[in-house]
Amino acid sequence: MKPAPFEYHAPSTVEETCALLGSLDDAKILAGGQSLVPLLNFRLARPKYLIDINRIAGVDRIYERDGGVAVQALVRQAAVEDSDLVARVCPLLSDAVRLVAHRVIRNRGTVCGSIAHADPASEVPAVLLALGGSVVAVSSRGQRVIAAPDLFTGMFETSLAPDELLAEAWFPAIHDAFAILEESRRHGDFALAGVVRAAEKLALFGVAPTPVLADPRDPTRNLESSGDIEATPEFRIHLVKVLTERAFAA
């Protein structure tokens, strides 16, 4: 299939992007496109406007700040995978992006795009939550910092306003024990269930409408897991227990 008709914009600055987001109703940001383009092709997403930010210079940096790593809007997942800085300061993020699909996808997909897309089976949002990270959202009204627990509001939903661009994600440093484990049908497939350990904190993904923080001693307490053709809720709960045990034994 092909996308439904849309109007294409290619701004060259963040300010121009914010102005477009503020003036256009029902607009979508195109960064890597690895999540959005399939939705467009299957007409599961039908935005009136597409705003391609790939021509904006200076928003593809990975840099150290505030005791962690900041990843800007156009940083590709492969760049994070290859970054010596990320490996030194936040190796959990390095491990997480290596689990995202396949390298050819990571060459285009962006870290911030993955967070904004808010797929409940995605690794990166769960890492952001487990670490207690945050994002910077910008608009013509200014900028604000959104903590990870306040960002993910539902399946494929965030607290970003329609006129806001997710400009940067910040991941705190991690040097204590950490792990990210997942179970999928094949390497590169979406996770049936996954866990992220960051010291003594635990986040789950692939088992609920959003990534969730859980008690490592009883990770499935109050967990209302979802079921589909890939796995039953009971199987996902079983996977969470097994993966949590492995993560904290590592």
C-alpha positions in Angstrom: 0.0 0.0 0.0 0.9 3.7 -0.3 0.4 6.5 2.2 -2.7 8.6 2.2 -2.1 12.1 0.7 -0.2 14.5 3.0 1.5 17.9 2.7 5.3 17.7 3.0 7.5 20.2 4.9 11.3 20.2 5.3 12.3 23.0 7.7 15.9 23.9 8.1 15.8 25.1 11.7 14.3 24.1 15.0 12.5 27.4 15.2 10.9 26.8 11.8 9.9 23.3 12.9 8.2 24.6 16.1 6.4 27.3 14.1 5.0 24.6 11.7 4.0 22.4 14.6 2.2 25.3 16.2 0.3 26.3 13.1 -0.5 23.0 11.5 -3.2 20.7 12.8 -2.5 16.9 12.7 1.2 17.0 11.8 3.8 14.3 12.3 7.6 14.6 12.7 9.8 12.5 10.3 13.2 11.7 11.7 14.4 8.2 11.0 11.0 7.0 9.7 11.6 3.4 10.7 8.4 3.4 12.8 6.4 6.1 11.0 6.8 5.1 7.4 5.3 1.6 7.8 2.4 3.1 9.6 1.9 5.5 6.7 2.2 2.8 4.1 -0.4 0.7 5.8 -2.6 3.8 6.4 -2.6 3.2 10.1 -1.4 6.8 10.4 -2.9 9.4 8.1 -1.5 12.8 9.1 -2.4 15.8 7.1 1.2 17.2 7.3 4.6 15.5 7.4 7.5 17.6 8.9 10.9 16.2 7.8 13.5 17.4 10.3 16.5 15.8 8.6 17.7 19.1 7.0 18.2 20.7 10.4 21.9 21.1 11.3 23.3 20.8 14.8 20.7 18.4 16.3 22.7 15.2 15.9 25.0 15.4 18.9 25.8 12.9 21.7 27.3 14.8 24.6 27.9 14.5 28.3 26.0 16.7 30.7 24.7 16.7 34.3 26.2 13.3 35.1 24.8 11.5 32.1 24.5 11.4 28.3 22.3 13.7 26.2 21.2 12.4 22.8 19.7 14.9 20.4 16.8 14.5 18.0 18.7 13.3 14.9 21.1 10.9 16.6 20.8 7.5 14.9 20.6 4.4 17.0 23.7 3.1 15.2 25.6 6.2 16.3 24.7 5.5 20.0 25.7 1.8 19.5 29.1 2.9 18.2 29.7 5.8 20.7 32.6 5.4 23.0 31.1 8.1 25.2 27.8 6.2 25.7 29.8 3.0 26.3 31.7 4.7 29.0 29.0 6.7 30.7 25.8 4.7 30.1 26.7 1.2 28.8 23.1 0.1 29.5 21.9 2.3 26.6 24.6 0.8 24.4 23.3 -2.7 25.2 19.7 -1.6 24.6 20.1 -0.2 21.1 21.9 -3.3 20.0 18.6 -5.1 20.6 16.6 -2.8 18.4 15.7 -4.6 15.2 18.7 -5.0 12.9 21.7 -2.8 12.1 20.2 -1.6 8.8 17.2 -0.2 10.7 19.4 1.3 13.4 21.4 3.2 10.7 18.3 5.4 10.2 16.2 5.0 13.3 16.7 7.6 16.0 16.7 7.3 19.7 14.4 10.3 20.3 12.1 9.0 17.6 11.8 5.7 19.4 11.0 7.5 22.6 8.4 9.7 21.0 6.8 6.7 19.2 6.3 5.1 22.6 5.9 1.5 21.4 5.3 -0.5 24.6 7.7 -3.2 23.2 10.5 -0.8 22.6 13.8 -1.1 24.5 14.8 2.5 24.7 11.8 4.0 26.5 12.2 1.3 29.2 15.8 2.2 29.7 14.9 5.8 30.0 12.4 4.9 32.7 14.6 2.5 34.6 17.4 5.1 34.7 15.1 7.9 35.8 16.0 9.9 32.7 14.1 12.8 31.0 13.5 14.5 27.7 13.6 18.1 26.5 10.5 19.2 24.6 10.7 22.5 22.6 8.0 24.6 21.0 7.4 28.2 20.1 6.3 28.7 23.7 9.7 27.7 25.0 11.1 24.4 26.3 10.3 22.1 29.2 11.9 19.0 30.8 9.6 15.9 31.1 10.7 13.2 33.5 10.4 9.7 32.1 7.6 8.6 34.6 5.5 11.5 33.3 6.2 11.0 29.6 4.6 7.7 28.7 0.8 7.9 29.0 -0.6 5.0 26.9 0.1 2.7 24.0 1.9 4.9 21.4 1.0 7.9 23.5 3.1 10.5 25.4 2.5 13.7 27.3 4.2 15.7 24.5 1.9 18.5 23.3 1.0 18.5 19.5 3.2 21.6 19.0 6.2 20.2 20.8 9.3 18.6 19.3 11.2 16.0 21.4 14.6 17.7 21.0 16.8 15.7 23.3 16.8 12.7 25.6 19.0 12.5 28.7 20.1 9.2 30.2 21.8 9.2 33.7 25.1 7.5 34.0 25.1 3.9 35.2 28.1 2.1 36.7 26.4 -0.3 39.1 25.0 -3.6 38.1 22.7 -3.4 35.0 21.1 -5.6 32.4 18.6 -5.6 29.7 17.0 -9.0 28.7 14.2 -9.8 26.4 12.5 -12.7 24.7 11.3 -12.5 21.1 10.4 -15.0 18.4 13.5 -14.2 16.4 16.4 -11.8 16.8 15.3 -8.4 15.8 11.6 -9.0 16.4 9.6 -7.0 18.9 10.0 -8.3 22.4 7.3 -10.6 23.8 8.5 -9.4 27.2 11.6 -7.6 28.4 13.2 -6.3 31.6 15.7 -3.6 32.3 17.8 -3.6 35.5 19.5 -0.4 36.6 21.2 -1.1 39.9 18.2 -2.0 42.1 15.5 -0.6 39.8 13.5 -2.6 37.4 11.5 -1.6 34.3 9.4 -3.9 32.2 8.5 -3.6 28.5 6.4 -5.5 26.0 3.9 -6.5 28.7 1.7 -3.5 29.2 0.5 -0.4 27.3 3.6 1.5 28.5 6.9 0.6 30.0 6.4 0.2 33.8 8.5 0.3 36.9 8.2 -2.9 39.0 9.4 -4.3 42.3 12.3 -6.6 41.6 11.2 -8.8 44.5 7.7 -9.3 43.0 7.8 -8.0 39.4 4.4 -9.1 38.4 2.5 -7.7 41.3 -0.4 -5.5 40.0 0.8 -6.2 36.5 -2.1 -6.5 34.1 -0.3 -8.0 31.1 -1.8 -7.9 27.6 -2.3 -10.8 25.3 -2.3 -11.1 21.5 -1.6 -13.7 18.8 2.1 -13.7 19.8 1.7 -14.5 23.5 -0.9 -14.9 26.2 -0.9 -12.7 29.3 0.0 -15.7 31.4 3.0 -16.5 29.2 4.2 -12.9 29.3 4.0 -12.9 33.1 6.0 -16.1 33.2 8.7 -14.5 31.0 8.8 -11.4 33.3 9.5 -13.6 36.3 12.2 -15.6 34.5 13.9 -12.6 32.9 13.9 -10.7 36.2 15.5 -13.6 38.0 18.2 -13.7 35.4 18.8 -10.0 35.4 19.4 -9.8 39.1 21.5 -13.0 39.1 23.8 -11.5 36.4 
